[in-house]
Amino acid sequence: QVQLVESGGGLVQPGGSLRLSCVASGFSLSTRVMSWYRQAPGKERELVAIISRSGGDTTYADSVKGRFTVSRDNPKNTLYLQMNSLKPDDTAVYFCYTDLALRGQSQHVWGQGTQVTVSS
């Protein structure tokens, strides 16, 4: 019953902020590198941010650097994405993701997604 469930999306004005959450079940979040992706209508899914197992190292897409912050609370099995200074181009469905890589084979695990709409 491996599962990722996102929440926290919604409608926000340009310049506003949202915090997304992703709760993992069926595995320990602390054992996995975690990522956030997003997908806008008609566009390919793109990588937004990556966070190491401990949370000490993060990587961001150029388009969100300085505005988004990925973090994790491993005891709560929860991944976060703090989004500030939001722009209309940030409008997308946001997904959390990990690769369990069990028994030498990748096992891609995606959340169901949460909608973020940035509009005035």
Phi and psi in degrees as GROMACS dihedral restraints (atoms count N, CA, C in turn):
[ dihedral_restraints ]
;  ai    aj    ak    al  type     phi  dphi    fc
    3     4     5     6     1   -71.5    20    10
    4     5     6     7     1   130.3    20    10
    6     7     8     9     1  -155.6    20    10
    7     8     9    10     1   145.7    20    10
    9    10    11    12     1  -124.2    20    10
   10    11    12    13     1   132.2    20    10
   12    13    14    15     1  -128.7    20    10
   13    14    15    16     1   115.9    20    10
   15    16    17    18     1   -89.5    20    10
   16    17    18    19     1   155.2    20    10
   18    19    20    21     1  -156.5    20    10
   19    20    21    22     1   168.7    20    10
   21    22    23    24     1   105.1    20    10
   22    23    24    25     1    -5.4    20    10
   24    25    26    27     1   -71.2    20    10
   25    26    27    28     1   170.1    20    10
   27    28    29    30     1   166.5    20    10
   28    29    30    31     1  -167.6    20    10
   30    31    32    33     1   -98.7    20    10
   31    32    33    34     1   130.3    20    10
   33    34    35    36     1  -142.4    20    10
   34    35    36    37     1   149.1    20    10
   36    37    38    39     1   -78.0    20    10
   37    38    39    40     1   154.4    20    10
   39    40    41    42     1   -52.6    20    10
   40    41    42    43     1   137.0    20    10
   42    43    44    45     1    90.0    20    10
   43    44    45    46     1    -9.9    20    10
   45    46    47    48     1   -81.7    20    10
   46    47    48    49     1  -176.1    20    10
   48    49    50    51     1  -134.2    20    10
   49    50    51    52     1   151.8    20    10
   51    52    53    54     1  -143.7    20    10
   52    53    54    55     1   152.4    20    10
   54    55    56    57     1  -121.7    20    10
   55    56    57    58     1   120.4    20    10
   57    58    59    60     1   -93.9    20    10
   58    59    60    61     1   146.9    20    10
   60    61    62    63     1  -124.0    20    10
   61    62    63    64     1   151.6    20    10
   63    64    65    66     1  -139.2    20    10
   64    65    66    67     1   114.3    20    10
   66    67    68    69     1  -100.9    20    10
   67    68    69    70     1   127.2    20    10
   69    70    71    72     1   -98.2    20    10
   70    71    72    73     1   144.6    20    10
   72    73    74    75     1  -138.7    20    10
   73    74    75    76     1   153.8    20    10
   75    76    77    78     1    87.1    20    10
   76    77    78    79     1    -6.7    20    10
   78    79    80    81     1  -158.4    20    10
   79    80    81    82     1   163.6    20    10
   81    82    83    84     1   -87.0    20    10
   82    83    84    85     1   121.3    20    10
   84    85    86    87     1   -59.4    20    10
   85    86    87    88     1   -31.1    20    10
   87    88    89    90     1   -64.4    20    10
   88    89    90    91     1   -18.6    20    10
   90    91    92    93     1   -88.7    20    10
   91    92    93    94     1    -1.9    20    10
   93    94    95    96     1  -132.0    20    10
   94    95    96    97     1   139.5    20    10
   96    97    98    99     1   -66.2    20    10
   97    98    99   100     1   136.3    20    10
   99   100   101   102     1  -119.3    20    10
  100   101   102   103     1   152.4    20    10
  102   103   104   105     1  -137.9    20    10
  103   104   105   106     1   154.6    20    10
  105   106   107   108     1  -112.5    20    10
  106   107   108   109     1   134.8    20    10
  108   109   110   111     1  -122.4    20    10
  109   110   111   112     1   164.7    20    10
  111   112   113   114     1  -144.3    20    10
  112   113   114   115     1   155.6    20    10
  114   115   116   117     1  -143.9    20    10
  115   116   117   118     1   121.6    20    10
  117   118   119   120     1   -95.0    20    10
  118   119   120   121     1   155.8    20    10
  120   121   122   123     1   -55.1    20    10
  121   122   123   124     1   131.4    20    10
  123   124   125   126     1    77.6    20    10
  124   125   126   127     1     2.1    20    10
  126   127   128   129     1  -119.6    20    10
  127   128   129   130     1   159.2    20    10
  129   130   131   132     1   -73.7    20    10
  130   131   132   133     1   151.9    20    10
  132   133   134   135     1   -65.5    20    10
  133   134   135   136     1   133.8    20    10
  135   136   137   138     1  -124.9    20    10
  136   137   138   139     1   148.5    20    10
  138   139   140   141     1   -74.7    20    10
  139   140   141   142     1   132.1    20    10
  141   142   143   144     1  -103.8    20    10
  142   143   144   145     1   -48.1    20    10
  144   145   146   147     1  -158.1    20    10
  145   146   147   148     1   152.7    20    10
  147   148   149   150     1  -131.7    20    10
  148   149   150   151     1   143.2    20    10
  150   151   152   153     1  -133.8    20    10
  151   152   153   154     1   137.3    20    10
  153   154   155   156     1   -69.7    20    10
  154   155   156   157     1   171.6    20    10
  156   157   158   159     1   -57.3    20    10
  157   158   159   160     1   -42.3    20    10
  159   160   161   162     1   -84.6    20    10
  160   161   162   163     1   -15.5    20    10
  162   163   164   165     1    89.0    20    10
  163   164   165   166     1     0.9    20    10
  165   166   167   168     1   -76.7    20    10
  166   167   168   169     1   -21.9    20    10
  168   169   170   171     1  -125.3    20    10
  169   170   171   172     1   133.9    20    10
  171   172   173   174     1  -134.6    20    10
  172   173   174   175     1   152.9    20    10
  174   175   176   177     1  -135.7    20    10
  175   176   177   178     1   139.9    20    10
  177   178   179   180     1  -130.3    20    10
  178   179   180   181     1   149.1    20    10
  180   181   182   183     1   -63.3    20    10
  181   182   183   184     1   146.5    20    10
  183   184   185   186     1   -56.1    20    10
  184   185   186   187     1   -33.2    20    10
  186   187   188   189     1   -68.6    20    10
  187   188   189   190     1   -17.9    20    10
  189   190   191   192     1  -118.3    20    10
  190   191   192   193     1    -2.5    20    10
  192   193   194   195     1   -57.7    20    10
  193   194   195   196     1   134.7    20    10
  195   196   197   198     1    85.4    20    10
  196   197   198   199     1   -10.3    20    10
  198   199   200   201     1  -116.6    20    10
  199   200   201   202     1   -35.2    20    10
  201   202   203   204     1  -106.7    20    10
  202   203   204   205     1   148.5    20    10
  204   205   206   207     1  -135.8    20    10
  205   206   207   208     1   122.3    20    10
  207   208   209   210     1   -96.9    20    10
  208   209   210   211     1   138.8    20    10
  210   211   212   213     1  -147.5    20    10
  211   212   213   214     1   172.4    20    10
  213   214   215   216     1  -147.5    20    10
  214   215   216   217     1   151.2    20    10
  216   217   218   219     1  -123.3    20    10
  217   218   219   220     1    90.5    20    10
  219   220   221   222     1   -61.5    20    10
  220   221   222   223     1   -40.7    20    10
  222   223   224   225     1   -59.8    20    10
  223   224   225   226     1   -28.4    20    10
  225   226   227   228     1   -92.9    20    10
  226   227   228   229     1     1.0    20    10
  228   229   230   231     1    53.8    20    10
  229   230   231   232     1    41.5    20    10
  231   232   233   234     1  -129.2    20    10
  232   233   234   235     1   135.3    20    10
  234   235   236   237     1  -107.9    20    10
  235   236   237   238     1   144.6    20    10
  237   238   239   240     1  -128.0    20    10
  238   239   240   241     1   155.0    20    10
  240   241   242   243     1  -136.7    20    10
  241   242   243   244     1   107.9    20    10
  243   244   245   246     1   -87.4    20    10
  244   245   246   247     1   122.7    20    10
  246   247   248   249     1  -118.0    20    10
  247   248   249   250     1   117.1    20    10
  249   250   251   252     1  -117.7    20    10
  250   251   252   253     1   164.0    20    10
  252   253   254   255     1    48.6    20    10
  253   254   255   256     1    49.2    20    10
  255   256   257   258     1   -66.5    20    10
  256   257   258   259     1   144.9    20    10
  258   259   260   261     1  -119.4    20    10
  259   260   261   262     1   157.2    20    10
  261   262   263   264     1   -55.0    20    10
  262   263   264   265     1   -32.8    20    10
  264   265   266   267     1   -67.8    20    10
  265   266   267   268     1   -11.8    20    10
  267   268   269   270     1   -79.9    20    10
  268   269   270   271     1    -8.3    20    10
  270   271   272   273     1   -61.1    20    10
  271   272   273   274     1   123.3    20    10
  273   274   275   276     1  -178.4    20    10
  274   275   276   277     1   169.7    20    10
  276   277   278   279     1   -87.8    20    10
  277   278   279   280     1   128.7    20    10
  279   280   281   282     1  -104.1    20    10
  280   281   282   283     1   132.9    20    10
  282   283   284   285     1  -123.4    20    10
  283   284   285   286     1   141.6    20    10
  285   286   287   288     1   -96.7    20    10
  286   287   288   289     1   155.3    20    10
  288   289   290   291     1  -151.2    20    10
  289   290   291   292     1   147.3    20    10
  291   292   293   294     1  -151.1    20    10
  292   293   294   295     1   159.6    20    10
  294   295   296   297     1  -111.4    20    10
  295   296   297   298     1   111.0    20    10
  297   298   299   300     1   -69.7    20    10
  298   299   300   301     1   -27.6    20    10
  300   301   302   303     1    47.9    20    10
  301   302   303   304     1    55.4    20    10
  303   304   305   306     1   -84.5    20    10
  304   305   306   307     1   136.5    20    10
  306   307   308   309     1    51.4    20    10
  307   308   309   310     1    41.8    20    10
  309   310   311   312     1    79.2    20    10
  310   311   312   313     1     1.8    20    10
  312   313   314   315     1  -124.9    20    10
  313   314   315   316     1   142.5    20    10
  315   316   317   318     1   -65.8    20    10
  316   317   318   319     1   141.0    20    10
  318   319   320   321     1  -130.6    20    10
  319   320   321   322     1    99.1    20    10
  321   322   323   324     1   -76.7    20    10
  322   323   324   325     1   127.3    20    10
  324   325   326   327     1  -122.1    20    10
  325   326   327   328     1   119.5    20    10
  327   328   329   330     1  -118.2    20    10
  328   329   330   331     1   143.9    20    10
  330   331   332   333     1   -76.6    20    10
  331   332   333   334     1   174.1    20    10
  333   334   335   336     1   -79.4    20    10
  334   335   336   337     1   -16.1    20    10
  336   337   338   339     1    96.1    20    10
  337   338   339   340     1   151.3    20    10
  339   340   341   342     1  -134.4    20    10
  340   341   342   343     1   134.7    20    10
  342   343   344   345     1   -81.0    20    10
  343   344   345   346     1   130.3    20    10
  345   346   347   348     1  -118.1    20    10
  346   347   348   349     1   122.8    20    10
  348   349   350   351     1  -122.6    20    10
  349   350   351   352     1   122.6    20    10
  351   352   353   354     1  -112.5    20    10
  352   353   354   355     1   111.6    20    10
  354   355   356   357     1  -155.1    20    10
  355   356   357   358     1   144.9    20    10
